[in-house]
Amino acid sequence: MASFNKVILLGNLTRDPEVRYTPKGSAVCDLGVAVNRVYTTDAGEKREEVTYVDVVLWSRLAEIAGEYLKKGRPIFIEGRLQLDTWDDKQSGQKRSKLRVIGETMQLLGSRPGGGTAPAEAGDEGRQAPSGGKPSAPPAKSAAPAEPDDDEIPF
């Protein structure tokens, strides 16, 4: 039987990203994402429920998240579900936690201080400019100019 494990989240960060490194040097970032759902009850009353999701990012994607994301920022994540199980050392009980392993992300909104955030990053650390339009090459001048934020390749 075939199976499919895909998660798509659009929400806001509940805390600043926590980036750490494995003993072999791979970056790992833990994020909390709040996803809201608004619905109307049978009585016509509008209600909102919030689901909090733990997300883990790896490699260059983790480093990008640590550099650009802050609590409250909107984010779009695509990934897969993973169930972790372990024995609780204090109680001896089996514990488990379902979380999302992020494979791609898009930083939404604008950077603090103006400009736009990098549009997209994959697990290889690739990012595409927003809008899909290629940027024009910089004009040649005698004096070197500071690069425009849209021309910096992240």
N, C-alpha and C positions, 0 to 999 in steps of 0.2 A: 504494500500500500504506500502511496506517495505521501509525503509530508511537506509542510511549508511553515517556516518560522520567520515572520516579518512583522516589525513593529514600526509604526509611524507616529511620532509625537510632536505636537506643537503646543508649547507652553512657556512658562517663565521660570527662571532659576530661583530656587528657594534659598540658596546660599552661595557664597563664593566658591569657585572650583578649588578642589584640593588635589594638587599635583604631587606625585611622589615618583621615585624611580626604583625599579627592581634591582637586585644585585648585579644583573647583567647589563644594566643601563637603559632599559626600556621605560619610557614615561607611561604612567597610569594616572588617570584623572577621574575622581568621583564627583558626580553632579547630582543635585536634587532638582527635579522638574515638577512643577505644579501644573496640572491640566484641568481646566474648568469645563463643566457641562451645565448648561442652563436648560431647564425644562419647565413645563407647565403641568400642574397637578390636575386631577379630574375636576377639582373645585375651581379651576381657573387661576390658581395662585402660582406665580413664577417662583421657581426655586433654583438654587445653584449648588452644585456639589463639586468638591475639589478632590482630585486623586493625586497623590504624591508618588512619584516614580523615581527610583534610584537608577542612575545611568553610569556606566563605566566606559571611558574612552581610552584608547591605547596609542602609543607611538607618537607620531607627529600631530595627530588629531588631538591628543591629550595636551601637548605643548601649546597648540593654538588656542584651545579652550582656556588654559591657564593664563595666557597672555591677554586675550580679548574679552573674556566673559566676566561678569560681575553679578551679584545678587540682583534679581529683578529683571534682568535682560531677557527679551524673548528669544527663543531658539527653536529650530526645527531639527529633529533627530530621526534618522532611519537606522534600524538595527534589528537585533534578534533577542528573543527571551532566553535567559539562562537561569536554571535553578541550582543554587548552591546549598549543600547540606553539610552539617557538621554536628559533633557532639558538644553540648554545652559543658564546659569544664566545671562550673559551679554546681549545676543541678544534675548533670549526667544525662539529660534528655537530648533527644534528637532535635535539631533546629534546622530550619530551612528559610531561604530568602529568594524570592523571584526578582530579578533585575534585568535591565536592558543593557546589552552590549552594543554601544553605538558604533555603526560602521560608516556613516556619513552624517554631516551636520551642516546646517546653514545658519549663519549668524544673522539675525533679523534686526531691524531698526538701524539707527545711526550710532556712530561712535560718540562717546562723550566729547564735547568740544567741536562737533561738526564732522562733516565727511560721511562716508558710508562705510559700513562694515564689510569685510571680505564676504563674498556671497556664498561660497560653498567650499567644503573640504571633505575629502574622502579619506579612507584609512591609509592611503599612501601620502597624505598631506597635500594633495592637489587642491587648488582653489580656482574657481572661474570668476571673471569679473561679472558684476551684476548687469542685468539687462542683455547679456549675451553679445554686446557690441564690442568689437575689438577697439582698443584705445589707439589713438593716433600717435605716431612717433613724435618725440619731443622736437621742438624747433631748434635748429642749430644756431648757436650764438658763440661769441668769442669767449665770454666768461662762463664757467660752469655754473649751472643753476641747480638749486635744490629740487629734487624730483617731486612731482606732484603725487599725492597719496594714491591716486588712481593708477599711477604708472609703476608703483612698487609691486614687484611680483611676490605675493605671498601665496 
